[in-house]
């Protein structure tokens, strides 16, 4: 292996949807002039892996999407290889934790108020019909 001149870096990590938890991972891999990237290997931390072949480019940028089935902490690694046997990698950890939706916490007092109004209206309607009937 020649001097390891292969560099790999995550340039973006973004949460894309609430459920299932999905992320987009953007990376840039760059090797020395006169050499080229031959393969990117994605390891998503949940057992899923993906190998992507390349040819004839000394720098590649790629975005991959991955959805996780269960909450947890996942270590994502991307490994790049070039035509002279160099390799490089980048690692990032994503954490999927489930939080109570904000609208639920904010909406509970409103739902309770609406329920009380409905009970009061039903009570009033029942009382006024009894008054009309002379009970």
C-alpha positions in Angstrom: 0.0 0.0 0.0 1.3 3.4 -0.9 1.1 6.4 1.5 -2.6 6.6 2.6 -3.7 9.6 0.7 -7.4 8.6 0.6 -9.6 10.9 2.6 -13.3 10.3 3.5 -15.6 12.7 5.4 -19.3 13.0 6.1 -20.5 16.3 4.8 -24.1 16.0 5.9 -26.3 13.9 8.1 -29.9 14.7 8.2 -33.0 13.2 9.8 -35.5 12.9 7.0 -38.8 11.4 8.5 -40.3 10.9 11.9 -41.2 7.2 11.6 -39.5 4.9 10.6 -36.4 6.9 11.6 -34.6 7.7 8.3 -31.4 9.6 7.7 -29.6 10.9 4.7 -25.8 10.6 4.8 -23.7 12.7 2.5 -20.0 11.9 2.1 -17.0 13.0 0.1 -14.1 10.7 -0.7 -10.9 12.0 -2.3 -7.7 10.2 -3.3 -4.4 11.5 -4.7 -4.1 12.9 -8.3 -3.6 10.1 -10.8 -5.5 7.6 -8.6 -9.2 6.9 -8.5 -11.8 5.7 -6.1 -12.8 2.0 -6.9 -15.4 1.3 -4.2 -17.4 2.8 -1.4 -18.7 0.4 1.3 -21.5 1.6 3.6 -22.1 0.0 7.0 -25.2 1.4 8.6 -24.8 0.0 12.1 -27.9 -2.2 12.0 -26.5 -5.1 10.0 -27.3 -3.4 6.6 -24.4 -2.9 4.2 -24.0 -1.6 0.7 -21.1 -1.8 -1.7 -20.9 0.8 -4.5 -18.3 0.4 -7.3 -16.7 3.5 -8.9 -14.2 4.0 -11.7 -12.0 6.8 -12.9 -12.8 9.6 -10.4 -10.3 10.9 -7.9 -13.1 12.4 -5.9 -16.7 11.2 -5.4 -19.6 12.7 -3.5 -22.6 10.5 -2.6 -25.8 10.7 -0.6 -27.4 7.6 0.8 -30.7 7.2 2.7 -31.2 4.6 5.3 -34.2 3.9 7.6 -33.9 2.2 11.0 -36.6 -0.2 12.1 -36.0 0.2 15.9 -34.9 3.0 18.1 -31.3 3.0 19.3 -27.8 4.2 18.7 -26.3 3.3 15.4 -22.6 3.8 14.2 -22.5 4.4 10.5 -19.2 3.8 8.7 -18.2 4.5 5.1 -15.0 2.9 3.8 -13.5 4.0 0.5 -10.9 2.1 -1.6 -8.7 3.4 -4.5 -6.9 1.7 -7.4 -3.5 1.4 -5.6 -4.8 -0.2 -2.5 -5.3 2.8 -0.2 -8.4 2.9 2.0 -10.0 5.5 4.2 -13.1 5.7 6.4 -15.4 8.1 8.2 -17.6 7.2 11.2 -20.6 8.9 12.6 -23.1 7.8 15.3 -26.8 8.6 15.0 -29.3 8.2 17.9 -32.9 7.5 17.4 -35.0 8.2 20.6 -38.7 8.4 20.7 -40.2 11.6 22.2 -43.8 12.3 22.9 -45.1 14.5 20.0 -45.4 18.1 21.0 -48.9 18.4 19.7 -50.1 15.8 22.2 -48.7 17.7 25.2 -50.1 21.0 24.0 -53.4 19.5 22.9 -54.5 17.7 26.1 -55.7 20.9 27.9 -57.7 21.8 24.9 -59.3 18.4 24.6 -60.2 18.5 28.3 -61.8 21.9 27.8 -63.8 20.7 24.8 -65.0 17.7 26.8 -66.2 19.9 29.7 -68.0 22.2 27.2 -69.8 19.2 25.6 -70.8 17.9 29.1 -72.1 21.4 30.0 -74.1 21.7 26.8 -75.6 18.2 27.2 -76.5 19.0 30.8 -78.1 22.3 29.8 -80.1 20.7 26.9 -81.4 18.0 29.2 -82.4 20.6 31.8 -84.1 22.9 29.4 -86.1 20.1 27.9 -87.3 19.1 31.4 -88.3 22.7 32.1 -90.3 22.8 28.9 -92.1 19.6 29.8 -92.9 20.9 33.3 -90.9 18.4 35.2 
